Amino acid sequence: MGIETAPVRELIAALARRHEEARGGARGVLVGLVGRGIGSSRSPRMHEREGRRLGLRYSYVLIDLDSLGLADVALPEVLRAAADLGFAGLNVTHPFKQSVIAHLSDLAPEAAAIGAVNTVVFEPGRRLGHNTDSWGFAESFRAALGNAPLERVVQFGAGGGGAAVAHALLQLGADALDLCDPDLDRAKRLAGSLSERFGRTVAAVTDPLAALGGASGAVNATPVGMEKYPGVPFDTGALTARHWVADIVYFPPETELLRRARALGCRTLAGTGMAIFQAIKAFELFTGLSADRESMTEHFEAAA
């Protein structure tokens, strides 16, 4: 069943009006985040505070399809409505980072290589997809785990976020990467494209615990651990203090996976760093202005 454009447009317009009214009715830069279960996202306050710091009237709207009662098939209408209503662009999160590509005009080189989009910029007559997740994860890793061994890494999740993180890990110098995903075919497709591009060993594995036994570290690039999907993505009994563990989930900022890993003596990397760094790039794409890293970090922490 299709989704009528008018109701979707009215829903998005109402969200935009509410934000503008809360800021005195002044229209300025209008952007948003589209996804599911995103009510705890800190992106609105992070973006808006940086906008104010730079003298912009800046509004960031959460377009949560769960809260709006919209099915996945509403995504193209959400994009059309946002563009028609004057949004500068949208961030895109779970579960739309790959499916959104079919509804875009063009992809920036990094998004085309990764096969996933987390930022859409609306330009006259076109929708341009970018990926700031990969750069965001890499910058976060360098800052917190820069000297961590990368001989072999096990990554859980081969979806849109996983594709971005896998590219980042290989660009950071990972010698080998094992991908674990409930959808084995999806993991195989990603492994094949990565092996071809980077010329390194990337494999789709069916036994994550065996893979962890010989790994330097592990990354969770699934939504498991989010408030909407509580739990851990794998049996943490396979971890030892020699492993490092990274998570791309950032709400809550300390996931159950990171809590258990830290208790075992593992070095850990929270998803907060990736969330901040990807937002820096997205802000620049939306506004054409450079965001300050320290300020964005402060905005993120203040949003808690």
MARFI-820109 format. One line per 4 residues: number of its first residue (from 1); their letters; for each residue y, x, z negated of N, C-alpha, C. Coordinates in Angstrom, 1 decimal, m for minus. Each point is the difference from the previous one (the first is absolute). Example, Ala and Ser with C-alpha at 12.3 -4.5 7.8 and 13.67 -1.06 7.14 Angstrom:
BEGIN
1 = as = m5.7 13.2 m7.8 1.2 m0.9 0.0 1.2 0.9 0.0 | 1.1 m0.4 0.7 1.1 0.9 0.0 1.1 m0.8 m0.8
//
This chain:
BEGIN
1 = mgie = m1.2 0.9 0.0 1.2 m0.9 0.0 1.2 0.9 0.0 | 1.0 m0.3 0.9 1.2 0.8 0.0 1.0 m0.4 m1.1 | 1.0 0.9 m0.1 1.0 m0.2 m1.0 1.3 m0.4 0.7 | 0.6 m1.1 m0.4 1.3 m0.4 0.6 1.1 1.0 m0.4
5 = tapv = 0.8 0.3 1.0 1.1 1.0 m0.2 1.0 m0.5 m1.0 | 0.4 m1.3 0.1 1.1 m0.5 m0.8 m0.3 0.1 m1.5 | m1.1 m0.4 m0.5 m0.2 0.1 m1.4 0.0 1.4 m0.5 | m0.6 1.0 0.8 0.0 1.4 m0.4 1.4 0.5 m0.1
9 = reli = 0.8 m0.3 1.1 1.4 0.4 0.0 0.8 m0.5 m1.1 | m0.3 m1.3 m0.4 0.7 m0.6 m1.2 m0.3 0.8 m1.3 | m1.3 0.3 m0.1 m0.4 0.7 m1.2 0.7 1.4 m0.1 | 0.0 0.7 1.1 0.6 1.4 0.0 1.5 m0.2 m0.2
13 = aala = 0.6 m0.9 0.6 1.5 m0.2 m0.1 0.3 m0.4 m1.5 | m0.8 m0.8 m0.6 0.3 m0.4 m1.4 m0.1 1.3 m0.9 | m1.0 0.8 0.2 m0.1 1.3 m0.8 1.3 0.8 0.2 | 0.4 0.2 1.3 1.2 0.8 0.3 1.2 m0.6 m0.7
17 = rrhe = 0.2 m1.3 0.1 1.2 m0.6 m0.6 0.0 0.2 m1.5 | m1.2 m0.1 m0.6 m0.1 0.1 m1.5 0.5 1.4 m0.4 | m0.4 1.0 0.8 0.4 1.4 m0.4 1.5 0.2 0.3 | 0.5 m0.5 1.1 1.4 0.1 0.2 0.8 m0.7 m1.0
21 = earg = m0.4 m1.2 m0.4 0.8 m0.7 m1.0 0.0 0.7 m1.4 | m1.1 0.7 m0.3 m0.1 0.7 m1.2 0.9 1.2 0.0 | 0.4 0.5 1.2 0.9 1.1 0.1 1.4 m0.4 0.5 | 0.4 m1.2 m0.4 1.3 m0.5 0.3 0.2 m0.5 1.4
25 = garg = m1.0 m0.2 0.7 0.1 m0.7 1.3 0.4 1.0 1.1 | 0.2 1.2 m0.3 0.4 1.0 1.0 m1.2 0.4 0.9 | 0.2 m0.1 1.3 m1.1 0.4 0.9 0.2 1.5 0.4 | m1.1 0.8 m0.1 0.0 1.4 0.3 m1.3 0.3 0.7
29 = vlvg = m0.6 1.1 m0.4 m1.3 0.4 0.5 m1.1 m0.8 m0.7 | m0.8 m0.7 0.8 m1.0 m0.9 m0.5 m1.4 0.5 0.5 | m0.8 0.4 m0.9 m1.4 0.4 0.3 m1.0 m0.7 m0.9 | m1.3 0.3 0.2 m1.0 m0.7 m0.8 m1.3 0.7 0.0
33 = lvgr = m0.9 m0.5 m0.8 m1.4 0.5 0.0 m0.9 m1.2 0.2 | m0.9 0.2 1.0 m1.0 m1.1 0.2 m1.4 0.5 m0.4 | m0.7 m0.9 m0.7 m1.4 0.4 m0.4 m0.5 m1.1 m0.9 | m1.1 0.3 m0.8 m0.6 m1.0 m0.9 m0.1 0.6 m1.4
37 = gigs = 0.3 m0.8 m1.0 m0.1 0.5 m1.4 1.0 1.1 m0.3 | 1.2 m0.2 0.5 1.0 1.1 m0.2 1.1 m0.3 m1.0 | m0.2 m1.0 m0.8 1.0 m0.5 m0.9 0.5 1.1 m1.0 | m0.8 1.0 m0.3 0.4 1.1 m0.9 0.6 1.2 0.7
41 = srsp = 0.2 m0.1 1.3 0.5 1.2 0.7 1.4 0.4 m0.5 | 0.2 1.3 m0.1 1.3 0.5 m0.4 0.9 0.3 1.2 | m0.5 m0.2 1.2 0.8 0.3 1.2 1.4 m0.7 0.0 | 0.1 m1.3 m0.4 1.3 m0.6 0.1 1.0 0.7 m0.8
45 = rmhe = m0.2 0.3 m1.3 1.0 0.6 m0.8 0.2 1.4 0.4 | m1.0 0.7 0.5 0.2 1.4 0.4 0.9 0.1 1.2 | m0.3 m0.8 1.0 0.9 0.0 1.2 1.4 m0.5 m0.3 | 0.1 m1.1 m0.8 1.3 m0.6 m0.2 0.9 0.9 m0.8
49 = regr = m0.6 0.7 m1.0 0.8 0.9 m0.8 0.5 1.2 0.8 | m0.8 0.5 0.9 0.4 1.1 0.9 1.1 m0.5 0.9 | m0.2 m1.2 0.5 1.0 m0.6 0.9 1.4 m0.1 m0.7 | 0.0 m0.5 m1.2 1.2 m0.1 m0.8 0.6 1.4 m0.3
53 = rlgl = m0.9 1.0 m0.3 0.6 1.3 m0.2 0.7 0.6 1.2 | m0.4 m0.5 1.2 0.6 0.5 1.2 1.1 m0.9 0.5 | 0.3 m1.0 m0.8 1.1 m1.0 0.4 m0.4 m1.1 0.9 | m1.3 m0.3 0.1 m0.5 m1.0 1.0 m0.2 m1.3 m0.8
57 = rysy = 0.2 m1.1 0.7 m0.5 m1.3 m0.4 m1.4 m0.1 0.5 | m1.0 0.1 m0.9 m1.4 0.2 0.4 m0.9 m1.0 m0.7 | m0.7 m0.7 0.8 m1.0 m1.0 m0.6 m1.4 0.3 0.5 | m0.9 0.0 m1.0 m1.4 0.2 0.4 m0.9 m1.1 m0.5
61 = vlid = m0.6 m0.7 0.9 m0.7 m1.3 m0.3 m1.5 0.2 0.0 | m0.7 m0.5 m1.0 m1.4 0.0 0.0 m0.6 m1.3 0.8 | m0.7 0.3 1.0 m0.6 m1.1 0.8 m1.5 0.0 m0.3 | m0.4 m0.6 m1.1 m1.4 0.0 m0.5 m0.7 m1.2 0.6
65 = ldsl = m0.9 0.2 1.0 m0.7 m1.1 0.6 m0.8 m0.8 m1.0 | m0.5 0.6 m1.1 m0.7 m0.7 m1.0 1.0 m1.0 m0.6 | 1.1 0.4 m0.5 1.0 m0.9 m0.6 0.5 m1.0 0.9 | 0.1 0.3 1.3 0.5 m1.0 0.9 m1.0 m0.9 0.6
69 = glad = m1.3 0.2 m0.4 m1.1 m0.8 0.5 m0.2 0.1 1.5 | 0.2 1.2 0.5 m0.2 0.2 1.5 m1.3 0.7 0.3 | m0.6 m0.3 1.1 m1.2 0.7 0.4 0.3 1.2 0.8 | m0.9 0.9 0.2 0.2 1.2 0.7 0.6 m0.2 1.4
73 = valp = m0.4 m1.1 0.6 0.5 m0.3 1.4 1.5 m0.3 0.0 | 0.6 m0.1 m1.1 1.5 m0.2 m0.1 0.8 1.3 0.3 | m0.7 1.1 m0.1 0.7 1.3 0.1 0.9 0.1 1.2 | m0.4 m0.3 1.3 0.9 0.1 1.1 1.3 m0.8 m0.2
77 = evlr = m0.2 m1.2 m0.6 1.1 m0.9 m0.2 1.0 0.6 m1.1 | m0.6 0.6 m1.0 0.8 0.7 m1.0 0.9 1.1 0.7 | m0.6 0.8 0.8 0.7 1.0 0.7 1.1 m0.6 0.9 | m0.3 m1.0 0.7 1.0 m0.6 0.9 1.1 m0.6 m0.8
81 = aaad = m0.3 m0.7 m1.1 1.0 m0.6 m0.8 0.9 1.0 m0.6 | m0.6 1.1 m0.5 0.9 1.1 m0.6 0.9 0.6 1.0 | m0.5 0.3 1.2 0.8 0.5 1.0 1.2 m0.9 0.4 | m0.4 m1.3 0.2 1.0 m1.0 0.4 1.1 m0.2 m1.1
85 = lgfa = m0.4 0.2 m1.3 0.9 m0.3 m1.1 0.9 1.3 m0.4 | m0.2 1.0 0.8 0.9 1.2 m0.2 m0.5 1.1 m0.9 | m1.3 m0.1 m0.3 m0.6 1.1 m0.8 0.1 1.3 0.8 | 0.3 1.1 m0.8 0.0 1.3 0.7 m1.4 0.5 0.3
89 = glnv = m0.9 m0.5 m0.9 m1.4 0.4 0.2 m0.8 m0.5 m1.2 | m1.3 0.3 0.1 m1.0 m0.4 m1.1 m0.9 1.2 m0.3 | m0.2 0.2 m1.3 m1.2 0.8 m0.4 m1.2 m0.9 0.1 | m1.2 0.6 0.2 m1.2 m0.8 0.2 m1.1 0.7 m0.9
93 = thpf = m0.6 m0.9 m0.8 m1.1 0.5 m0.9 m1.3 m0.8 0.2 | m0.9 0.3 m0.9 m1.3 m0.7 0.0 0.1 m1.5 0.2 | m0.7 m0.6 0.9 m1.1 0.5 0.9 0.4 0.1 1.4 | 1.3 0.3 0.3 0.5 m0.1 1.4 0.4 1.3 0.7
97 = kqsv = m0.3 1.2 m0.6 0.5 1.2 0.6 m0.6 0.3 1.4 | m1.2 m0.5 0.3 m0.6 0.1 1.3 0.2 m1.2 0.9 | m0.2 m1.2 m0.6 0.1 m1.2 0.8 1.5 m0.2 0.5 | 1.0 0.6 m0.7 1.3 m0.2 0.5 0.3 0.6 1.3
101 = iahl = m0.8 1.1 0.4 0.3 0.7 1.2 m0.1 m0.9 1.3 | m0.8 m1.0 0.0 m0.1 m0.8 1.1 1.2 m0.8 0.3 | 0.9 m0.1 m1.0 1.2 m0.8 0.1 1.3 0.8 0.1 | m0.2 1.3 0.4 1.2 0.9 0.1 0.2 0.4 1.5
105 = sdla = 1.2 0.4 0.3 0.3 0.4 1.3 m0.4 1.4 0.3 | 0.3 0.9 m1.0 m0.3 1.4 0.2 m0.4 0.6 m1.3 | m0.6 1.2 0.0 m0.3 0.8 m1.2 0.6 1.3 0.1 | 0.5 0.5 m1.1 0.5 1.4 m0.1 m1.2 0.9 0.0
109 = peaa = 0.1 1.2 0.5 m1.1 0.9 0.1 m1.0 0.1 m1.1 | 0.6 0.1 m1.3 m0.9 0.2 m1.1 m0.8 m1.3 m0.3 | 0.6 m1.2 0.3 m0.7 m1.2 m0.2 m1.1 m0.2 1.0 | 0.3 0.4 1.3 m1.0 m0.1 1.0 m1.2 1.0 m0.3
113 = aiga = 0.3 1.2 m0.5 m1.1 0.9 m0.3 m0.9 m0.5 m1.1 | 0.7 m0.6 m1.0 m0.7 m0.4 m1.2 m0.8 m1.4 0.2 | 0.7 m0.8 0.8 m0.6 m1.3 0.3 0.3 m1.0 m1.1 | 1.1 0.2 m0.7 0.4 m0.9 m1.1 1.5 0.0 m0.1
117 = vntv = 0.6 m1.1 m0.4 1.5 m0.1 m0.2 0.3 m0.6 m1.3 | 1.0 0.7 m0.7 0.5 m0.6 m1.3 1.5 m0.3 0.1 | 0.6 0.3 1.1 1.4 m0.3 0.1 0.3 m0.4 1.4 | 0.7 m1.2 0.2 0.4 m0.5 1.3 1.5 m0.1 0.0
121 = vfep = 0.6 0.6 1.0 1.4 0.0 0.2 0.3 m1.0 1.2 | 0.9 m0.9 m0.3 0.4 m1.0 1.1 1.2 0.6 0.7 | m0.2 0.2 1.3 1.1 0.4 0.9 0.2 m1.1 1.1 | 1.1 0.0 0.7 0.2 m1.0 1.0 m1.1 m0.1 1.0
125 = grrl = m0.7 m1.1 0.0 m1.1 m0.2 0.9 m1.3 0.7 m0.3 | m0.2 0.6 m1.1 m1.2 0.7 m0.3 m0.3 0.1 m1.5 | m1.2 0.2 m0.3 m0.5 0.3 m1.4 m0.7 1.3 0.0 | 0.5 1.0 m0.7 m0.5 1.4 0.0 m0.7 0.3 m1.3
129 = ghnt = m1.3 0.3 0.2 m0.8 0.3 m1.2 m0.1 1.5 m0.4 | 0.2 0.3 m1.3 0.0 1.3 m0.5 m1.1 0.1 m1.1 | m0.4 1.2 m0.3 m0.8 0.3 m1.2 0.6 1.0 m0.9 | 0.5 m0.4 m1.1 0.6 0.9 m1.0 m1.0 0.3 m1.1
133 = dswg = m1.2 m0.7 0.0 m1.0 0.2 m1.1 m0.5 1.4 0.0 | m0.4 0.5 1.2 m0.6 1.3 0.1 0.9 1.1 m0.5 | 1.2 0.0 0.4 1.0 1.0 m0.4 0.2 m0.2 m1.5 | 0.0 m1.2 m0.5 0.2 m0.3 m1.4 m1.1 0.5 m0.9
137 = faes = m1.2 m0.2 0.5 m1.2 0.6 m0.8 0.1 1.5 0.0 | 0.2 0.6 1.1 0.0 1.5 0.1 1.1 0.6 m0.9 | 1.2 m0.6 0.0 1.0 0.5 m0.8 m0.3 m0.1 m1.5 | m0.6 m1.2 m0.4 m0.4 m0.2 m1.3 m1.1 1.0 m0.5
141 = fraa = m1.0 0.2 0.9 m1.0 1.0 m0.3 0.5 1.4 m0.2 | 0.9 0.4 0.9 0.6 1.3 m0.1 0.7 0.2 m1.3 | 0.7 m1.1 m0.4 0.8 0.1 m1.3 m0.8 0.1 m1.2 | m1.1 m0.7 0.0 m0.8 m0.2 m1.3 m1.3 0.8 0.0
145 = lgna = m0.6 0.2 1.2 m1.4 0.6 0.1 0.0 1.1 1.1 | 1.1 0.7 0.1 0.2 0.9 1.2 m1.0 1.1 0.0 | m0.6 0.4 m1.1 m1.0 1.1 0.0 m1.4 m0.5 m0.2 | m0.2 m1.3 0.2 m1.3 m0.5 m0.2 m0.9 0.4 1.1
149 = pler = m1.3 0.3 m0.2 m0.9 0.4 1.0 m0.3 m1.2 1.0 | m0.1 0.3 1.3 m0.2 m1.0 1.0 m1.2 0.4 0.9 | m1.0 0.7 m0.6 m1.2 0.3 0.9 m0.7 m1.3 0.5 | m0.2 m0.9 m0.9 m0.6 m1.3 0.4 0.6 m1.1 m0.8
153 = vvqf = 0.4 m1.1 0.6 0.7 m1.1 m0.7 m0.8 m1.3 0.4 | m0.2 m0.8 m1.0 m0.6 m1.3 0.2 1.1 m1.1 m0.1 | 0.1 m0.8 1.1 1.0 m1.0 0.0 m0.7 m1.4 0.0 | 0.5 m0.9 m0.8 m0.5 m1.3 m0.1 1.0 m0.9 0.7
157 = gagg = m0.4 m0.6 1.1 0.9 m0.9 0.8 0.4 0.6 1.3 | m0.3 m0.8 1.1 0.3 0.4 1.3 0.8 m1.0 0.8 | 0.8 m0.8 m0.8 0.9 m0.9 0.6 1.3 0.6 0.4 | 1.1 m0.8 0.0 1.3 0.5 0.4 0.5 1.1 m0.9
161 = ggaa = 0.0 m0.3 m1.3 0.4 1.1 m0.9 m0.9 1.2 0.0 | m1.3 m0.3 0.2 m1.0 1.1 0.0 0.2 0.9 1.3 | 0.4 m0.6 1.1 0.2 0.8 1.2 1.2 1.0 m0.2 | 1.1 m0.5 m0.7 1.1 0.8 m0.2 m0.3 1.1 m1.0
165 = vaha = m0.7 m0.3 m1.0 m0.4 1.0 m1.0 m0.9 1.1 0.6 | m1.0 m0.4 0.8 m0.9 0.9 0.6 0.8 1.0 0.9 | 0.9 m0.5 0.8 0.8 0.9 0.8 0.8 1.0 m0.9 | 0.5 m0.5 m1.1 0.8 0.9 m0.9 m0.9 1.1 m0.6
169 = llql = m1.2 m0.4 m0.4 m0.9 0.9 m0.6 m0.4 1.2 1.0 | m0.3 m0.4 1.2 m0.3 1.0 1.0 1.2 0.8 0.4 | 1.2 m0.5 0.0 1.2 0.8 0.3 0.3 0.9 m1.2 | m0.4 m0.4 m1.2 0.1 0.8 m1.2 m0.9 1.2 0.0
173 = gada = m1.1 m0.1 0.8 m0.9 1.1 0.1 m1.4 m0.3 m0.5 | m0.4 m1.2 m0.2 m1.4 m0.3 m0.4 m1.0 0.5 1.1 | m1.0 0.7 m0.5 m1.0 0.5 1.0 m0.9 m1.0 0.4 | m0.4 m0.9 m0.8 m0.9 m1.1 0.3 0.4 m1.2 m0.8
177 = ldlc = m0.3 m1.2 0.6 0.4 m1.3 m0.6 m1.1 m1.0 0.2 | m0.5 m0.6 m1.1 m1.0 m1.0 0.0 0.6 m1.3 m0.2 | m0.2 m1.0 0.9 0.6 m1.3 m0.1 m1.1 m1.0 m0.5 | 0.4 m0.8 m1.0 m0.9 m1.0 m0.6 0.8 m1.4 0.2
181 = dpdl = m0.7 m0.9 0.6 0.6 m1.4 0.2 m1.1 m1.0 0.1 | 0.2 m1.2 m0.6 m1.0 m1.0 0.1 m0.3 m0.4 1.5 | 1.0 0.2 0.8 m0.2 m0.2 1.5 m0.3 1.3 0.6 | m1.3 0.3 0.1 m0.4 1.3 0.5 0.5 0.3 1.4
185 = drak = 0.0 m1.0 0.9 0.5 0.2 1.3 1.5 0.4 0.0 | 0.8 m0.6 m0.8 1.4 0.4 m0.1 0.1 1.4 m0.5 | m0.8 0.4 m0.9 0.0 1.4 m0.5 m0.4 1.0 1.1 | m1.0 m0.4 0.8 m0.5 0.8 1.1 1.1 0.2 1.1
189 = rlag = 0.7 m1.1 0.3 1.1 0.1 1.0 1.1 0.9 m0.5 | 0.4 m0.1 m1.2 1.0 0.9 m0.5 m0.5 1.4 0.0 | m1.2 0.2 m0.5 m0.5 1.4 0.0 m0.1 0.6 1.3 | m0.4 m0.8 1.0 0.0 0.6 1.4 1.3 0.4 0.5
193 = slse = 1.0 m0.9 m0.2 1.4 0.3 0.5 0.6 1.2 m0.7 | m0.3 0.1 m1.3 0.6 1.2 m0.8 m0.7 1.3 0.4 | m1.3 m0.1 0.2 m0.7 1.3 0.4 0.5 0.4 1.4 | 0.2 m0.9 0.9 0.5 0.4 1.3 1.4 0.5 0.0
197 = rfgr = 0.8 m0.5 m0.9 1.4 0.4 0.0 0.2 1.3 m0.7 | m0.7 0.2 m1.2 0.2 1.2 m0.8 m1.0 1.1 0.2 | m1.2 m0.3 0.6 m1.0 1.0 0.2 m0.6 0.5 m1.3 | m0.1 m0.9 m1.0 m0.6 0.3 m1.2 m1.1 m1.1 m0.4
201 = tvaa = m0.8 0.3 m0.9 m1.1 m0.9 m0.4 0.5 m1.2 m0.7 | m0.1 m1.1 0.6 0.3 m1.3 m0.6 m1.2 m0.9 0.2 | m0.6 m0.5 m1.1 m1.2 m0.8 0.1 0.1 m1.3 m0.8 | m0.6 m1.1 0.6 m0.2 m1.2 m0.7 m1.2 0.1 m0.8
205 = vtdp = 0.0 m0.2 m1.3 m1.1 0.2 m0.9 m0.4 m1.4 m0.7 | m1.3 m0.1 m0.2 m0.5 m1.2 m0.7 m0.3 0.2 m1.4 | m0.1 1.3 m0.5 m0.3 0.3 m1.4 1.2 0.7 m0.6 | 1.0 m0.7 m0.5 1.1 0.6 m0.6 m0.2 0.9 m1.2
209 = laal = m1.0 m0.4 m0.8 m0.3 0.8 m1.2 m0.6 1.4 0.4 | m0.8 0.0 1.0 m0.5 1.3 0.5 1.1 0.8 0.6 | 0.9 m0.6 0.7 1.2 0.7 0.6 0.9 0.6 m1.1 | 0.2 m0.8 m1.0 0.8 0.5 m1.1 m0.6 1.3 m0.7
213 = ggas = m1.3 0.1 0.0 m0.6 1.1 m0.6 0.5 1.3 0.6 | 0.2 0.1 1.3 0.5 1.2 0.6 1.4 0.1 0.3 | 0.8 m1.0 m0.5 1.4 m0.1 0.4 1.0 0.7 m1.0 | 1.1 0.4 0.6 1.1 0.6 m0.9 0.8 m1.1 m0.7
217 = gavn = 0.2 m1.1 0.8 0.8 m1.1 m0.6 m0.3 m1.3 0.7 | 0.6 m1.1 m0.5 m0.3 m1.4 0.5 1.3 m0.7 0.1 | 0.1 m0.9 1.0 1.2 m0.8 0.1 m0.4 m1.5 0.2 | 0.7 m0.8 m0.8 m0.2 m1.5 0.2 1.1 m0.5 1.0
221 = atpv = m0.4 m0.4 1.2 0.9 m0.6 0.9 m0.4 m1.4 0.3 | m0.6 m0.7 m1.0 m0.3 m1.4 0.1 1.0 m0.7 m0.9 | 0.0 m1.4 0.1 0.8 m0.7 m0.9 m0.6 m0.2 m1.4 | m1.2 0.5 m0.2 m0.7 m0.2 m1.3 0.8 0.8 m1.1
225 = gmek = 0.4 m0.7 m1.0 0.8 0.5 m1.0 1.4 m0.7 m0.1 | 0.4 m0.6 1.1 1.2 m0.9 m0.1 m0.2 m1.1 m1.0 | 1.1 m0.6 m0.4 m0.1 m1.1 m0.9 m0.8 m1.1 0.5 | 0.1 m0.2 1.4 m0.8 m1.1 0.6 m1.5 0.4 0.2
229 = ypgv = m0.3 1.3 0.0 m1.4 0.4 0.2 m0.4 1.0 m1.1 | m0.1 m0.4 m1.3 m0.2 0.9 m1.1 m1.4 0.7 0.2 | m0.1 1.2 m0.6 m1.3 0.7 0.0 0.1 1.4 0.5 | m1.1 0.6 0.3 0.0 1.3 0.6 m0.7 0.0 1.3
233 = pfdt = 0.3 0.9 1.0 m0.6 0.0 1.3 m1.4 0.6 0.0 | m0.3 0.8 m1.0 m1.4 0.6 0.0 m0.3 0.3 m1.4 | m1.3 0.4 m0.2 m0.5 0.3 m1.4 0.6 1.4 m0.4 | 0.8 m0.1 m1.0 0.7 1.2 m0.4 m0.9 0.9 m0.8
237 = galt = m1.2 m0.4 m0.3 m1.0 0.9 m0.6 m0.3 1.2 0.8 | 0.3 0.0 1.3 m0.2 1.1 0.8 1.1 1.1 m0.1 | 1.0 m0.3 m0.7 1.2 0.9 m0.1 m0.3 1.0 m1.1 | 0.6 1.2 0.2 0.0 1.0 m1.1 1.4 0.6 0.0
241 = arhw = 0.2 0.8 m1.0 1.4 0.6 m0.2 0.4 0.9 1.1 | m0.9 0.4 0.9 0.3 0.9 1.1 0.7 m0.8 1.1 | m0.2 m1.3 0.1 0.5 m0.8 1.0 1.5 m0.3 m0.2 | 0.8 m0.1 1.1 1.3 m0.7 m0.1 m0.2 m1.4 0.6
245 = vadi = 0.8 m0.9 m0.5 m0.1 m1.4 0.4 1.4 m0.6 0.3 | 0.1 m0.6 1.2 1.3 m0.6 0.4 m0.2 m1.5 0.3 | 1.0 m0.7 m0.2 0.0 m1.5 0.2 1.2 m0.4 0.8 | m0.1 m0.8 1.0 1.3 m0.5 0.7 0.5 m1.3 m0.6
249 = vyfp = m0.8 m0.6 m0.9 0.5 m1.2 m0.7 1.1 0.4 m1.0 | 1.1 m0.8 0.0 1.0 0.4 m0.9 0.5 m1.2 m0.9 | m0.6 m1.2 0.2 0.2 m1.0 m1.1 m1.3 m0.6 m0.3 | m0.5 0.4 m1.2 0.7 0.7 m1.1 0.1 1.5 0.3
253 = pete = 0.9 0.7 m0.6 0.2 1.4 0.3 m1.2 0.9 m0.5 | m0.6 m0.4 m1.1 m1.3 0.7 m0.3 m1.1 m1.0 0.2 | m0.8 0.3 1.0 m1.1 m0.9 0.3 m1.2 0.4 m1.0 | m1.0 m0.9 0.0 m1.2 0.3 m0.8 m0.7 1.2 0.5
257 = llrr = 0.0 0.3 1.3 m0.6 1.2 0.5 0.7 1.2 m0.5 | 1.3 0.1 0.0 0.8 1.1 m0.5 m0.2 0.2 m1.5 | m0.1 m1.1 m0.7 m0.2 0.0 m1.5 m1.3 0.7 m0.3 | m1.1 m0.4 0.7 m1.3 0.5 m0.3 m0.1 1.5 0.5
261 = aral = 0.7 0.3 1.1 m0.1 1.4 0.5 0.8 0.9 m1.0 | 1.1 m0.4 m0.5 0.7 0.8 m0.9 m0.7 0.2 m1.3 | m0.8 m1.0 m0.4 m0.8 0.1 m1.2 m1.1 1.1 0.1 | m0.4 0.2 1.3 m1.1 0.9 0.3 0.6 1.4 0.2
265 = gcrt = 1.3 0.2 0.0 0.7 1.3 0.1 0.4 0.3 1.5 | m0.1 m1.0 0.8 0.4 0.2 1.5 1.5 0.1 0.1 | 0.5 0.8 0.9 1.4 m0.1 0.4 0.1 m1.3 0.9 | 1.1 m0.7 m0.2 0.2 m1.2 0.7 1.3 m0.1 0.7
269 = lagt = 0.1 m0.9 1.0 1.2 m0.3 0.7 0.1 m1.5 0.2 | 1.0 m0.5 m0.6 0.3 m1.5 0.0 0.6 m0.4 1.3 | m0.1 m1.2 0.4 0.5 m0.5 1.2 1.6 m0.2 0.0 | 0.6 0.2 m1.2 1.4 m0.1 m0.1 0.7 1.0 0.9
273 = gmai = m0.5 1.2 0.1 0.7 1.0 0.9 0.0 m0.4 1.4 | m1.1 m0.5 0.5 m0.1 m0.4 1.4 1.0 m1.2 0.2 | 0.0 m0.9 m1.0 0.9 m1.2 0.2 1.4 0.4 0.1 | 0.4 1.0 m0.8 1.4 0.5 0.0 0.3 0.7 1.4
277 = fqai = m0.8 0.9 0.4 0.3 0.8 1.2 m0.1 m0.8 1.2 | m1.0 m1.0 0.1 0.0 m0.8 1.2 1.3 m0.9 0.1 | 0.5 m0.4 m1.2 1.2 m0.8 0.0 1.2 0.8 0.4 | 0.0 1.3 m0.3 1.2 0.8 0.5 0.1 0.0 1.5
281 = kafe = m1.2 0.2 0.6 0.0 0.0 1.5 0.3 m1.4 0.6 | m0.5 m1.0 m0.7 0.2 m1.4 0.5 1.5 m0.3 m0.1 | 0.6 0.3 m1.1 1.4 m0.2 m0.2 0.9 0.6 1.1 | m0.4 1.2 0.3 0.8 0.7 1.1 m0.2 m0.7 1.3
285 = lftg = m1.2 m0.5 0.3 m0.2 m0.7 1.2 0.7 m1.3 0.1 | 0.1 m0.7 m1.2 0.7 m1.3 0.0 1.5 0.2 0.1 | 0.6 1.1 m0.6 1.4 0.1 m0.1 0.7 1.1 0.8 | m0.8 1.0 0.4 0.5 1.2 0.7 0.7 0.9 m1.0
289 = lsad = m0.2 m0.2 m1.3 0.6 0.9 m1.0 m1.1 0.7 m0.8 | 0.3 1.1 m0.5 m1.0 0.8 m0.8 0.0 m0.5 m1.4 | m1.2 m0.2 m0.5 m0.2 m0.4 m1.4 m0.2 1.2 m0.8 | 0.5 0.0 m1.3 m0.2 1.2 m0.9 m1.3 m0.2 m0.7
293 = resm = m0.8 1.1 m0.1 m1.3 m0.1 m0.6 0.1 m0.2 m1.5 | 0.9 0.7 m0.7 0.1 m0.1 m1.4 0.5 m1.5 m0.4 | 1.0 m0.4 0.8 0.5 m1.4 m0.2 m1.1 m1.0 0.2 | m0.8 0.1 1.1 m1.0 m1.0 0.2 m1.1 0.0 m1.1
297 = tehf = m0.3 1.2 m0.5 m0.9 0.1 m1.1 0.5 m0.7 m1.2 | 1.3 0.2 m0.3 0.6 m0.7 m1.1 0.0 m1.5 0.2 | 0.3 m0.4 1.2 m0.1 m1.5 0.3 m1.3 m0.5 m0.2 | m1.1 0.7 0.4 m1.3 m0.4 m0.2 m0.4 m0.2 m1.4
301 = eaaa = 0.4 1.0 m0.8 m0.3 0.0 m1.5 0.8 m1.1 m0.7 | 1.2 m0.2 0.5 0.8 m1.1 m0.6 m0.6 m1.4 0.3 | m0.6 m0.1 1.1 m0.6 m1.3 0.4 m1.2 m0.4 m0.8 | m0.5 0.9 m0.8 m1.1 m0.3 m0.9 0.4 m1.0 m1.1
//
